[in-house]
Amino acid sequence: MNFKELVKSNRTCRRYDGTKSITRQDLLDLVDLVRYTPSGMNKQALRFAIVADEETNAKIFRTLFWAGYIKDWDGPIEGERPGGYILGFEDTNYGKPMPEDIGIAAQTIALGARAEGKAVCIIKSFKKNEIKEVLGIADNLNPILAIPIGYPLEEVVIDDIHAGDDIKYYRDQDQVHHVPKIVTEDLLINK
């Protein structure tokens, strides 16, 4: 798959194949990619926790908010939950990471997972204190990102829209997840 195909196939995934496991090594390999990415002022202030055991996965799952636009859905059901999580933290001993660093790290993990046939959901809405409690995290580490990872179960399609059209993602009657994306010509300000 070329790079454009990889980017296009890298859709947010919220339903996973529970019959396929994710290992700590799978997660470690994805975090390893981040160490090669740019970091503002080279601070490297991001830290990560990886979780791939059923008991801790279940505890982390309960701390996450899954899909803001899908109001009648509380997240994936048993058998469709992620096999692991990468949780991102800012380490206050190193200073705040730049917002760009967080985005670069998350996208790198997402693309790395997709290149291996896995998929992720980058989540910024979760119960921070509960995550720290579940993992026994030190005071200098603040949760900033949760990335569930698994093998995709759902079909996700891109719908071309124009600037000003409705951007809300949705599921159709066949449970196909539709993601509206503005066409390139409408992204340009100097046409």
ROSE-4610 file (N, C-alpha, C; in Angstrom, 1 decimal, always signed):
// ROSE-4610
residu = [M/M/M/N/N/N/F/F/F/K/K/K/E/E/E/L/L/L/V/V/V/K/K/K/S/S/S/N/N/N/R/R/R/T/T/T/C/C/C/R/R/R/R/R/R/Y/Y/Y/D/D/D/G/G/G/T/T/T/K/K/K/S/S/S/I/I/I/T/T/T/R/R/R/Q/Q/Q/D/D/D/L/L/L/L/L/L/D/D/D/L/L/L/V/V/V/D/D/D/L/L/L/V/V/V/R/R/R/Y/Y/Y/T/T/T/P/P/P/S/S/S/G/G/G/M/M/M/N/N/N/K/K/K/Q/Q/Q/A/A/A/L/L/L/R/R/R/F/F/F/A/A/A/I/I/I/V/V/V/A/A/A/D/D/D/E/E/E/E/E/E/T/T/T/N/N/N/A/A/A/K/K/K/I/I/I/F/F/F/R/R/R/T/T/T/L/L/L/F/F/F/W/W/W/A/A/A/G/G/G/Y/Y/Y/I/I/I/K/K/K/D/D/D/W/W/W/D/D/D/G/G/G/P/P/P/I/I/I/E/E/E/G/G/G/E/E/E/R/R/R/P/P/P/G/G/G/G/G/G/Y/Y/Y/I/I/I/L/L/L/G/G/G/F/F/F/E/E/E/D/D/D/T/T/T/N/N/N/Y/Y/Y/G/G/G/K/K/K/P/P/P/M/M/M/P/P/P/E/E/E/D/D/D/I/I/I/G/G/G/I/I/I/A/A/A/A/A/A/Q/Q/Q/T/T/T/I/I/I/A/A/A/L/L/L/G/G/G/A/A/A/R/R/R/A/A/A/E/E/E/G/G/G/K/K/K/A/A/A/V/V/V/C/C/C/I/I/I/I/I/I/K/K/K/S/S/S/F/F/F/K/K/K/K/K/K/N/N/N/E/E/E/I/I/I/K/K/K/E/E/E/V/V/V/L/L/L/G/G/G/I/I/I/A/A/A/D/D/D/N/N/N/L/L/L/N/N/N/P/P/P/I/I/I/L/L/L/A/A/A/I/I/I/P/P/P/I/I/I/G/G/G/Y/Y/Y/P/P/P/L/L/L/E/E/E/E/E/E/V/V/V/V/V/V/I/I/I/D/D/D/D/D/D/I/I/I/H/H/H/A/A/A/G/G/G/D/D/D/D/D/D/I/I/I/K/K/K/Y/Y/Y/Y/Y/Y/R/R/R/D/D/D/Q/Q/Q/D/D/D/Q/Q/Q/V/V/V/H/H/H/H/H/H/V/V/V/P/P/P/K/K/K/I/I/I/V/V/V/T/T/T/E/E/E/D/D/D/L/L/L/L/L/L/I/I/I/N/N/N/K/K/K]
num = [1/1/1/2/2/2/3/3/3/4/4/4/5/5/5/6/6/6/7/7/7/8/8/8/9/9/9/10/10/10/11/11/11/12/12/12/13/13/13/14/14/14/15/15/15/16/16/16/17/17/17/18/18/18/19/19/19/20/20/20/21/21/21/22/22/22/23/23/23/24/24/24/25/25/25/26/26/26/27/27/27/28/28/28/29/29/29/30/30/30/31/31/31/32/32/32/33/33/33/34/34/34/35/35/35/36/36/36/37/37/37/38/38/38/39/39/39/40/40/40/41/41/41/42/42/42/43/43/43/44/44/44/45/45/45/46/46/46/47/47/47/48/48/48/49/49/49/50/50/50/51/51/51/52/52/52/53/53/53/54/54/54/55/55/55/56/56/56/57/57/57/58/58/58/59/59/59/60/60/60/61/61/61/62/62/62/63/63/63/64/64/64/65/65/65/66/66/66/67/67/67/68/68/68/69/69/69/70/70/70/71/71/71/72/72/72/73/73/73/74/74/74/75/75/75/76/76/76/77/77/77/78/78/78/79/79/79/80/80/80/81/81/81/82/82/82/83/83/83/84/84/84/85/85/85/86/86/86/87/87/87/88/88/88/89/89/89/90/90/90/91/91/91/92/92/92/93/93/93/94/94/94/95/95/95/96/96/96/97/97/97/98/98/98/99/99/99/100/100/100/101/101/101/102/102/102/103/103/103/104/104/104/105/105/105/106/106/106/107/107/107/108/108/108/109/109/109/110/110/110/111/111/111/112/112/112/113/113/113/114/114/114/115/115/115/116/116/116/117/117/117/118/118/118/119/119/119/120/120/120/121/121/121/122/122/122/123/123/123/124/124/124/125/125/125/126/126/126/127/127/127/128/128/128/129/129/129/130/130/130/131/131/131/132/132/132/133/133/133/134/134/134/135/135/135/136/136/136/137/137/137/138/138/138/139/139/139/140/140/140/141/141/141/142/142/142/143/143/143/144/144/144/145/145/145/146/146/146/147/147/147/148/148/148/149/149/149/150/150/150/151/151/151/152/152/152/153/153/153/154/154/154/155/155/155/156/156/156/157/157/157/158/158/158/159/159/159/160/160/160/161/161/161/162/162/162/163/163/163/164/164/164/165/165/165/166/166/166/167/167/167/168/168/168/169/169/169/170/170/170/171/171/171/172/172/172/173/173/173/174/174/174/175/175/175/176/176/176/177/177/177/178/178/178/179/179/179/180/180/180/181/181/181/182/182/182/183/183/183/184/184/184/185/185/185/186/186/186/187/187/187/188/188/188/189/189/189/190/190/190/191/191/191]
x = [+0.8/+0.0/+0.9/+0.6/+1.4/+0.9/+1.7/+1.4/+0.0/-0.5/-1.8/-2.9/-2.7/-3.6/-3.6/-2.4/-2.3/-3.1/-2.9/-3.6/-5.1/-5.5/-7.0/-7.6/-6.8/-7.4/-7.3/-6.6/-6.4/-7.6/-8.7/-9.9/-10.1/-10.7/-11.0/-11.8/-11.5/-12.2/-12.8/-14.0/-14.6/-15.2/-15.0/-15.5/-14.4/-14.0/-12.8/-13.2/-12.3/-12.5/-12.0/-12.8/-12.4/-11.8/-11.8/-11.2/-9.7/-9.2/-7.8/-7.1/-6.1/-5.4/-4.4/-4.1/-3.1/-2.1/-0.8/+0.2/+0.9/+1.5/+2.3/+3.4/+3.9/+5.0/+4.4/+3.2/+2.5/+2.5/+2.1/+2.0/+3.3/+4.3/+5.6/+6.2/+6.0/+6.5/+5.9/+4.7/+4.0/+4.6/+4.8/+5.4/+6.8/+7.5/+8.9/+8.9/+7.9/+7.8/+7.9/+7.3/+7.1/+8.5/+9.4/+10.7/+11.5/+11.1/+11.7/+11.0/+9.9/+9.2/+9.7/+9.4/+9.8/+9.2/+9.8/+9.3/+9.8/+8.8/+9.1/+10.2/+11.3/+12.4/+13.1/+12.8/+13.3/+13.1/+12.0/+11.7/+11.5/+10.8/+10.4/+9.7/+8.7/+8.0/+6.8/+6.6/+5.5/+6.0/+5.1/+5.4/+4.2/+4.3/+3.3/+3.1/+1.9/+1.6/+0.9/+1.3/+0.7/-0.1/-1.2/-2.1/-2.6/-2.4/-2.9/-3.5/-3.8/-4.4/-5.9/-6.7/-8.2/-8.7/-8.1/-8.6/-8.4/-7.2/-6.9/-7.6/-7.6/-8.4/-9.8/-10.5/-11.9/-11.9/-11.0/-11.0/-10.7/-9.8/-9.6/-10.8/-11.4/-12.6/-13.6/-13.9/-14.9/-14.6/-13.3/-13.0/-13.1/-13.4/-13.4/-14.8/-14.9/-16.1/-15.8/-16.7/-16.3/-16.7/-17.9/-18.3/-19.3/-18.8/-19.6/-20.8/-20.7/-21.8/-22.9/-22.5/-23.4/-24.0/-25.1/-25.6/-26.1/-26.6/-27.3/-26.3/-25.0/-24.0/-23.0/-22.8/-21.8/-20.5/-20.2/-19.0/-19.2/-18.1/-18.2/-18.7/-19.5/-20.0/-18.9/-19.1/-18.2/-18.0/-16.8/-16.5/-16.1/-16.3/-16.0/-15.1/-14.5/-13.7/-12.2/-11.4/-10.0/-9.2/-8.2/-7.3/-6.3/-6.1/-5.0/-5.2/-4.4/-4.4/-3.0/-2.8/-1.6/-2.2/-1.7/-2.2/-1.0/-1.3/-0.2/-0.3/+0.8/+0.9/+1.9/+1.6/+2.7/+3.4/+4.7/+5.6/+6.0/+5.4/+5.7/+7.1/+7.9/+9.3/+10.1/+9.5/+10.1/+9.4/+8.4/+7.6/+6.5/+5.6/+4.4/+4.9/+4.4/+4.7/+3.9/+4.4/+3.6/+2.4/+1.3/+0.1/+0.5/+1.4/+1.8/+2.4/+3.2/+3.9/+2.9/+1.8/+0.7/+0.1/-0.2/-0.8/+0.1/+1.4/+2.3/+2.5/+2.5/+2.7/+1.5/+0.3/-1.0/-1.1/-0.8/-0.9/+0.1/+1.3/+2.3/+1.9/+1.4/+0.9/-0.3/-1.2/-2.3/-1.9/-0.9/-0.4/+0.4/+1.1/+1.9/+1.0/-0.1/-1.1/-1.8/-2.2/-2.9/-2.0/-0.7/+0.2/+0.3/+0.0/+0.0/-1.4/-2.4/-3.7/-4.6/-4.0/-4.8/-5.4/-6.2/-6.8/-6.9/-7.1/-7.1/-8.3/-8.5/-9.4/-8.6/-8.3/-7.6/-8.6/-8.5/-9.5/-8.9/-9.5/-9.1/-10.1/-11.2/-12.3/-12.4/-11.9/-11.9/-11.8/-11.9/-11.8/-10.4/-9.7/-8.3/-7.9/-8.6/-8.2/-8.4/-9.4/-9.7/-8.6/-8.1/-7.0/-5.7/-5.4/-4.3/-4.4/-5.6/-5.9/-5.7/-6.3/-6.2/-4.7/-3.9/-2.6/-1.6/-2.0/-1.1/+0.0/-0.5/+0.5/+0.9/+2.2/+2.7/+2.1/+2.2/+1.6/+2.2/+3.4/+4.0/+3.6/+2.7/+2.2/+0.8/+0.4/-1.0/-1.5/-2.6/-3.1/-3.6/-3.2/-3.6/-4.2/-4.1/-4.5/-4.7/-5.8/-6.0/-6.2/-5.4/-5.5/-5.8/-7.1/-7.5/-7.0/-6.6/-6.0/-6.6/-6.9/-7.3/-7.4/-8.0/-8.2/-9.6/-9.7/-11.0/-12.1/-13.3/-14.4/-15.4/-15.4/-16.4/-15.9/-16.8/-16.5/-16.6/-15.6/-15.7/-15.4/-16.3/-16.2/-16.1/-15.4/-15.3/-16.4/-17.1/-18.1/-17.6/-17.4/-17.0/-18.0/-17.6/-18.6/-17.9/-18.6/-18.1/-18.1/-17.2/-17.1/-18.5/-18.8/-20.2/-21.2/-20.9/-21.8/-21.7/-22.6/-22.6/-21.4/-20.6/-19.4/-19.6/-20.7/-21.0/-20.9/-20.1/-20.0/-21.3/-21.6/-22.8/-22.7/-23.6/-23.7/-25.0/-25.0/-26.2/-26.9/-28.0/-28.8/-28.0/-27.0/-26.1/-24.9/-24.9/-23.8/-22.5/-22.6/-21.4/-21.2/-19.9/-19.6/-19.2/-19.9/-19.6/-18.9/-17.8/-17.1/-17.0/-17.7/-17.7/-16.3/-15.7/-14.5/-14.6/-14.1/-14.2/-13.3/-13.8/-13.0/-11.8/-10.7/-9.5/-9.7/-10.5/-10.6/-11.2/-12.0/-12.6/-11.7/-10.6/-9.6/-8.6/-8.6/-7.6/-8.2/-7.4/-7.9/-7.4/-6.5/-6.0/-6.3/-7.5/-8.0/-7.5]
y = [-1.2/+0.0/+1.2/+2.2/+3.4/+4.3/+5.4/+6.3/+6.9/+7.4/+7.9/+6.9/+5.7/+4.6/+4.3/+4.3/+4.1/+5.2/+6.5/+7.6/+7.5/+7.1/+7.0/+5.8/+4.8/+3.6/+3.8/+4.8/+5.1/+5.8/+5.2/+5.7/+5.4/+6.3/+6.0/+4.7/+3.8/+2.6/+2.5/+2.1/+2.0/+0.6/-0.3/-1.7/-2.6/-3.5/-4.3/-5.8/-6.6/-8.1/-8.6/-8.9/-9.4/-10.8/-11.5/-12.8/-12.7/-11.5/-11.3/-10.5/-11.0/-10.4/-9.4/-8.5/-7.5/-7.8/-7.8/-8.1/-6.9/-7.0/-5.8/-5.5/-6.5/-6.2/-5.4/-5.7/-5.0/-3.5/-3.2/-1.9/-1.2/-2.0/-1.4/-1.0/-1.8/-1.5/-0.2/+0.1/+1.3/+2.5/+2.4/+3.4/+3.7/+2.7/+2.8/+3.7/+3.7/+4.6/+6.1/+6.4/+7.8/+8.4/+7.6/+8.1/+8.7/+8.4/+8.9/+10.1/+10.6/+11.7/+13.0/+14.1/+15.4/+15.7/+16.6/+17.0/+18.5/+19.4/+20.8/+21.0/+21.7/+22.0/+20.7/+19.6/+18.3/+17.9/+18.4/+18.2/+16.7/+16.0/+14.6/+14.4/+15.2/+15.2/+14.2/+13.5/+12.5/+11.2/+10.6/+9.3/+8.4/+7.1/+6.2/+5.0/+4.6/+3.3/+2.4/+1.2/+0.2/-0.9/-1.2/-2.2/-3.2/-4.4/-5.5/-6.7/-6.5/-7.6/-7.4/-8.4/-8.3/-7.5/-7.7/-7.1/-5.5/-5.1/-3.7/-3.1/-3.8/-3.3/-2.9/-3.8/-3.5/-2.3/-2.1/-0.9/+0.4/+0.3/+1.5/+1.8/+0.8/+0.9/+1.8/+1.6/+2.3/+3.8/+4.2/+5.6/+6.4/+5.8/+6.5/+6.9/+8.0/+8.4/+8.2/+7.4/+6.9/+7.6/+8.3/+8.9/+10.0/+11.2/+12.4/+12.6/+12.3/+12.5/+11.3/+10.2/+9.1/+9.0/+9.7/+9.9/+8.6/+7.7/+6.5/+5.3/+5.6/+4.5/+4.8/+3.8/+3.9/+3.3/+2.9/+2.3/+0.8/+0.2/-1.2/-2.1/-3.1/-4.2/-5.2/-6.1/-7.2/-8.0/-8.4/-9.0/-8.1/-6.8/-5.8/-4.7/-5.0/-4.0/-4.1/-3.1/-3.2/-4.2/-4.7/-5.7/-5.0/-3.7/-3.0/-1.5/-0.9/+0.6/+1.1/+2.3/+3.1/+4.4/+4.7/+5.9/+6.9/+8.1/+9.1/+10.1/+10.4/+11.3/+12.4/+13.6/+14.6/+14.5/+14.5/+14.4/+15.8/+16.3/+17.7/+17.9/+16.8/+17.0/+17.5/+17.3/+17.7/+18.9/+19.4/+20.5/+20.0/+20.9/+20.5/+20.2/+19.1/+18.9/+19.9/+20.2/+21.1/+20.3/+21.0/+20.3/+19.5/+20.1/+19.4/+18.0/+18.0/+16.7/+15.6/+16.0/+15.0/+14.5/+15.4/+15.0/+14.2/+14.6/+13.8/+12.4/+12.3/+11.0/+10.1/+10.7/+9.9/+9.5/+10.4/+10.0/+8.9/+9.0/+8.1/+6.7/+6.6/+5.4/+4.8/+5.7/+5.3/+4.7/+5.4/+5.0/+3.7/+3.6/+2.3/+1.1/+1.4/+0.3/-0.1/+0.9/+0.6/-0.1/+0.2/-0.5/-2.0/-2.3/-3.7/-4.4/-3.7/-4.2/-4.0/-3.2/-2.9/-1.5/-1.0/+0.3/+0.8/+2.2/+2.8/+3.8/+4.3/+5.5/+6.4/+7.6/+8.6/+9.3/+9.1/+9.7/+10.7/+11.9/+12.9/+13.2/+12.4/+12.6/+11.4/+11.5/+10.4/+10.9/+10.0/+10.3/+10.2/+11.3/+11.4/+10.8/+11.1/+10.7/+9.1/+8.6/+7.2/+6.4/+7.0/+6.3/+6.3/+7.4/+7.5/+6.4/+6.3/+5.4/+3.9/+3.6/+2.2/+1.8/+2.8/+2.4/+2.7/+3.4/+3.7/+4.7/+5.8/+6.7/+7.8/+8.2/+9.2/+10.6/+11.5/+12.8/+13.6/+13.4/+14.2/+13.9/+12.8/+12.4/+12.6/+13.4/+13.8/+13.1/+12.4/+11.8/+12.8/+12.6/+13.6/+12.9/+11.5/+10.8/+9.4/+8.8/+7.3/+6.8/+5.7/+5.2/+3.7/+3.3/+1.9/+1.4/+0.1/-0.5/-2.0/-2.3/-3.7/-3.9/-5.0/-5.3/-4.9/-4.1/-3.5/-4.5/-4.2/-5.0/-4.2/-2.9/-2.1/-1.6/-1.3/-0.7/+0.8/+1.5/+3.0/+3.5/+4.5/+5.0/+6.6/+7.2/+8.6/+9.1/+10.1/+10.8/+12.2/+12.5/+13.8/+14.8/+15.9/+17.0/+18.3/+19.4/+20.7/+21.5/+22.5/+23.4/+23.9/+23.9/+24.3/+23.2/+22.1/+20.9/+20.3/+19.5/+18.8/+17.9/+18.1/+17.3/+16.1/+15.9/+14.9/+13.5/+12.7/+11.3/+10.6/+9.4/+8.7/+7.3/+6.4/+5.0/+4.9/+4.2/+3.9/+2.7/+2.3/+1.2/-0.1/-0.2/-1.4/-1.4/-0.4/-0.1/+0.3/+0.8/+1.3/+2.7/+3.0/+4.3/+5.2/+6.3/+7.4/+8.6/+9.0/+10.1/+11.2/+12.3/+13.3/+14.1/+14.2/+14.9/+16.0/+17.2/+18.3/+18.0/+18.2/+18.0/+18.9/+18.5/+19.3/+20.7/+20.9/+22.2/+23.2/+22.7/+23.6/+23.8/+23.1/+23.4/+24.5/+24.8/+25.8/+27.2/+28.1/+29.5/+30.3/+29.8/+30.5/+29.7/+29.5/+28.6/+29.2]
z = [+0.0/+0.0/+0.0/-0.9/-0.9/+0.2/+0.4/+1.6/+1.6/+0.4/+0.3/+0.7/+0.2/+0.5/+2.0/+2.6/+4.1/+4.8/+4.5/+5.1/+5.0/+3.7/+3.5/+4.3/+4.5/+5.2/+6.7/+7.1/+8.6/+9.1/+9.3/+9.8/+11.3/+12.1/+13.5/+13.5/+14.4/+14.6/+16.0/+16.1/+17.4/+17.7/+16.8/+17.0/+16.5/+17.3/+17.0/+17.1/+16.4/+16.4/+17.7/+18.6/+19.9/+19.9/+18.8/+18.7/+18.4/+18.0/+17.7/+18.8/+19.3/+20.5/+20.1/+21.0/+20.9/+22.0/+21.7/+22.8/+23.2/+24.4/+24.9/+23.9/+23.2/+22.2/+21.0/+20.6/+19.5/+19.9/+21.2/+21.7/+21.8/+22.3/+22.5/+21.2/+20.1/+18.8/+18.3/+18.6/+18.1/+18.9/+20.2/+21.0/+20.5/+20.1/+19.6/+18.4/+17.6/+16.5/+16.9/+18.0/+18.5/+18.8/+19.3/+19.7/+18.5/+17.3/+16.1/+15.5/+16.1/+15.6/+16.1/+15.4/+15.9/+17.2/+18.0/+19.3/+19.5/+19.7/+19.9/+20.9/+20.5/+21.3/+21.8/+21.1/+21.5/+22.9/+23.5/+25.0/+25.2/+24.3/+24.5/+25.8/+26.1/+27.4/+27.4/+26.3/+26.4/+27.0/+27.8/+28.3/+28.0/+28.0/+27.6/+28.6/+28.7/+29.4/+28.4/+28.4/+27.5/+28.3/+27.8/+28.5/+27.5/+27.8/+26.9/+27.7/+28.9/+29.7/+29.9/+29.9/+29.9/+31.1/+32.3/+33.5/+33.4/+33.1/+33.0/+31.8/+30.7/+29.5/+29.9/+30.7/+31.1/+32.0/+32.9/+33.7/+32.9/+32.0/+31.1/+30.2/+29.7/+28.8/+29.5/+30.8/+31.6/+31.8/+31.5/+31.7/+30.5/+29.3/+28.0/+27.6/+26.8/+26.1/+24.7/+24.0/+22.7/+21.5/+21.4/+20.1/+20.4/+20.4/+20.8/+19.9/+18.6/+17.7/+17.7/+18.2/+18.2/+19.7/+19.9/+21.2/+21.9/+21.2/+21.8/+21.8/+21.9/+21.9/+23.0/+23.9/+25.0/+24.7/+23.5/+23.1/+22.7/+22.3/+21.8/+22.8/+22.4/+23.3/+23.5/+24.5/+24.7/+23.4/+23.1/+21.9/+20.7/+21.0/+20.0/+20.6/+21.7/+22.4/+22.0/+22.2/+21.8/+22.6/+21.9/+22.6/+23.4/+23.3/+24.1/+24.0/+24.8/+24.9/+25.0/+24.3/+24.6/+25.2/+26.4/+27.1/+27.1/+26.7/+26.6/+27.8/+28.3/+29.5/+29.2/+29.8/+29.9/+31.2/+31.1/+32.2/+32.7/+33.8/+34.2/+34.6/+34.8/+35.1/+33.9/+32.7/+31.5/+30.8/+31.4/+30.8/+30.0/+29.6/+28.8/+27.4/+26.8/+25.4/+24.6/+23.4/+22.5/+22.0/+21.8/+21.2/+19.9/+19.1/+17.9/+18.2/+19.3/+19.6/+19.9/+20.6/+20.9/+19.6/+18.7/+17.4/+16.6/+16.5/+15.7/+16.3/+17.6/+18.3/+18.0/+18.2/+18.0/+16.5/+15.6/+14.2/+13.8/+14.3/+14.0/+14.6/+15.8/+16.3/+15.4/+15.0/+14.2/+12.8/+12.2/+10.9/+11.1/+12.1/+12.4/+12.6/+13.3/+13.6/+12.3/+11.5/+10.2/+9.3/+9.2/+8.3/+8.7/+9.9/+10.4/+10.4/+9.8/+9.7/+10.9/+11.9/+13.1/+12.9/+13.9/+13.8/+15.2/+15.3/+16.6/+16.6/+17.8/+18.0/+18.9/+18.5/+19.3/+20.1/+21.4/+22.4/+23.3/+23.4/+24.3/+25.4/+25.4/+26.3/+27.2/+28.5/+29.4/+30.8/+31.7/+33.2/+33.6/+33.7/+33.9/+35.3/+36.3/+37.6/+37.8/+37.1/+37.2/+36.4/+35.3/+34.5/+35.4/+36.1/+37.0/+38.1/+38.6/+39.7/+39.2/+38.1/+37.5/+37.3/+36.8/+36.5/+37.6/+38.7/+39.8/+39.3/+38.6/+38.0/+38.9/+38.9/+39.7/+39.5/+40.4/+40.3/+39.2/+38.8/+37.8/+36.4/+36.2/+34.9/+34.8/+33.8/+33.5/+32.3/+32.3/+31.1/+30.1/+28.8/+27.8/+26.6/+26.5/+25.3/+25.6/+25.0/+25.1/+23.7/+23.4/+22.1/+22.2/+22.1/+22.0/+20.6/+20.7/+19.5/+19.4/+18.1/+17.9/+16.4/+16.0/+14.6/+14.2/+13.2/+12.9/+12.5/+13.1/+12.8/+11.9/+12.0/+11.3/+10.0/+9.1/+7.9/+8.0/+7.6/+7.7/+6.3/+5.8/+4.5/+4.6/+3.7/+3.6/+2.6/+3.1/+2.2/+1.9/+0.6/+0.2/+0.4/+1.1/+1.3/+0.9/+0.9/+0.6/+1.9/+2.0/+3.1/+3.5/+4.7/+5.1/+5.3/+4.7/+4.8/+6.2/+6.6/+7.9/+8.0/+9.1/+9.3/+10.3/+10.8/+11.8/+11.2/+11.8/+11.4/+11.9/+11.3/+11.6/+11.2/+11.7/+11.2/+10.5/+9.4/+8.6/+9.2/+8.5/+9.0/+8.9/+8.1/+8.0/+8.9/+9.8/+10.7/+10.1/+8.8/+8.2/+8.7/+9.1/+9.8/+8.6/+8.5/+7.5/+8.1/+7.5/+7.9/+6.8/+7.0/+6.0/+6.0/+4.8/+4.7/+3.6/+3.9/+2.9/+1.7/+0.5/-0.7/-0.7/-1.4/-1.4/-1.9/-3.0/-3.6/-2.6/-1.6/-0.6/+0.6/+0.6/+1.7/+1.3/+0.0/-0.5/-0.4/+0.1/+0.1/-1.0/-1.8/-3.0/-4.3/-4.6/-5.7/-7.0]
